[in-house]
Amino acid sequence: MAQFAPFSSSISPDFWDSLTTLKLTVLKLSDAPVAITGSYSRGRTVKDRTTGDEVQLGCTIELDGNAFESQSSSKASSSSERVQLHGVLRNFNTIEDFKNADKAALLDSLGHDVWKLAGKDSTDATTTTTGESLNPFLVLTFADLKKYRYWYWCGFPALLQKPGWEAEGEWGSLDAAFGAKEVRSLSLFDPRNVHQRGKTGQNEAIHAYQATTTSSVSLARPSSSDEALEFAPLSSFSTFFANVPPASRTLIFLDPSSHPSAPGWPLRNVLSHLTLSHSVSSIRVVAYRDSQDDRGKSRVVVLRLKEPPSAATGETKPGVVGWEKNDKGKLGPRMADLAPLMDPTRLADQAVDLNLQLMRWRIMPTLDLEKVSRTKVLLLGAGTLGCYVARTLMAWGVRKITLVDSSTVSFSNPVRQPLFEFEDSLHGGKPKAQAAAAALKRIYPGVDATGITLSIPMPGHPIAPTLIDQAKKDVEQLEQLIEEHDAVYLLMDSRESRWLPTVIGASKRKLVMTVALGFDTFLVMRHGIPPLPSEVPATPVPVVPGTPYAGQLGCYYCNDIVAPRDSLTDRTLDQMCTVTRPGIASIASSTAVELMVSVLQHPDGSLARSDVPIASSGTSQTTDPDPTTASPLGIVPHQIRGYLAQFHNMKITGQASDLCTACSHKIIEAYEKEGFEMLVQAFGDAKYLEQISGLSKMYTESEEMMESVDWDEEDDEAM
């Protein structure tokens, strides 16, 4: 009885990496069949350098990272070097589903397709029967993406023929079965012998045939000329062998086996096809293999059915076999543990994004995580707020974080600022920005974190003449940093320190986020983006109660009636320290990052209107946003004011002020026109900003109005 060498699978780590990506981004919770491709090469033996013995390499099908590519791609076609097979992958969501799957039914279903195809005539116009189409395969998997363990079981369905095929004699060499010219014709199938192919006669015909066929199975018959053999694809069986006696018919297949007397598994279904479609009971088979001497390694034999096929052959579907054995030689699944093989940094890359990817499976399929991860964020302030904001940004997948601060780590910092440790405060303290960036990289090496020590000039803090040059460099560096980032967080301790980045951010139309703390209160807000000069409305945008405000949203300074000035001089100890309830910083920081992400997910991005309309009474109330234009994460407010004493948050929408000392058109125009000279005047005298913005004029007009009022004094009796 003829024996066939079963397939064994060889799955590369790239395959599991591709499956991981497919599971997270495409399949999610689906266990629907997925088309894949695998390949095998011609069987070969290698010589053991120690013993000199010939070692047989297994009958192996390989799956790599290209397995999930389109089957219509050029990579999914066979050649005389490798044979591409098409398969189906079923990935289960739980290990229980994987274990309890009806594996016999799954393999039988694929075997049924093989039986239907094998029973069709090769000339059937609706199908093209090839060695590849007769040999699909099945892969069942379960991927534990937390531990990077992959359970799998491969099946290669083959139809059982009873009674089976048997060999007439022993498998022999090509030289023993063919004449010299026939052997030479067969050798031209090897791409290594392409230089031997002539340009005329039979060699040219062979060359043309090889250029047009992509099948692993070919037919051969004696040539009417003296060039030995003629070739045709399997689909031409009826016509090619129409007048050829059975003894002169030859089947050539690219054999993955190297066993001296057991051809590879794909031959089983090809023989079943010949029996079911063409009533073949005997045929000469050439198992074409790979070696430096194909004449010695390729094998040939005549196979014959023990009983000729009858008229009833093919009416009943035969049994299906083909499950792969595991490492213990038993029928059962295998497990690939990739964790020890993977680079720890790469493991971290996939692990940190796992929770975010899972959000898109059920809860939020429209979440654009790539937009968040591409956002470059600048944190001005690396203290309590900066540490918490940085950690939350990393949790959202932000990969580019730059921290700016001018101070060092003190002994009181580590317990309140989670990126610092006691050692950071020794020997005068490490620079906060650099220490925080280093901590982020220790937490997750894949983050691009940079720390920069920089002092930010402030209004009401005159610059000494000897420090003008340094201040100018600091301003230029701050301008460059804001230009290079997409979002800027103002996380400083003092009010006036936020002024310069507010002006620069407004000029460059960046998304600016402010977080400010009181003892048990906090403010989180996004600054409005000033319109382009060509978009400035001729008249103020009206407030329509109950609808989102369509005008420019305010900045941190828009409600002030005085310019920011020195608030740091002559302070007591409790005023010099940020005295707050310990938990409020993490609440405010997380809220700020969540607001930023909601803004990024909005179709209008940083230009999104506030979903909290300004009511006619002057108070704000939330209304349901338009689902067609809203952020998938929910409403996008302008400001959030938190009151920890009442555990209450208030959402507020504020309009931009024409008299704002930071984002008004007059201030931005003066900054863009005069540059550093304008800033120096603002640093030296805060009232300068009031003059530019128009606040001084408003004061004067208000005083004149008050003086012009005729106040009636009532006499004592009237009182």
Secondary structure, 3 states (H helix, E strand, C coil): CCCCECCEEEECHHHHHHHHHHHHHHHCCCCCCEEEEEEEECCCEEECCCCCCEEECCCEEEECCCCCCCCCCHHHCCCCCEEEEEEEEEEECCHHHHHHCCHHHHHHHHHHHHHHHHCCCCCCCCCCCCCCCCCCEEEEEEEECCCCEEEEEEEEEEECCCCCEEECCCCEEHHHHCCHHHHHHHHCCCHHHHHHCCCCHHHHHHHHHHHHCCCCEEEEEECCCCCCEEEEEHHHHHHHCCCCCHHHCEEEEECCCCCCCCCECHHHHHHHHHHHHHCCCEEEEEEECCCCCHHHHCEEEEEEECCCCCCCCCCCCCCEEEECECCCCCECCEEEECHHHCCHHHHHHHHHHHHHHHHCCCCCCCCCHHHHHCCEEEEECCCHHHHHHHHHHHHCCCCEEEEEECCECCCCCCCCCCCCCHHHHCCCCCEHHHHHHHHHHHHCCCCEEEEEECCCCCCCCCCCHHHHHHHHHHHHHHHHHHHHCCEEEECCCCCHHHHHHHHHHHHCCCEEEEEEECCCEEEEEECCCCCCHHHCCCCCCCCCCCCCCCCCECCCCCCCCCCCCCCCCCCCHHHHCCCCCCCHHHHHHHHHHHHHHHHHHCCCHHHCCCCCCECCCCCECCCCCCCCCCECCECCCCEEEEECCCCEEEEECCECCCCCCCCCHHHHHHHHHHCHHHHHHHHHCCHHHHHHHCHHHHHHHHHHHHHHCCCCCCCCCCC
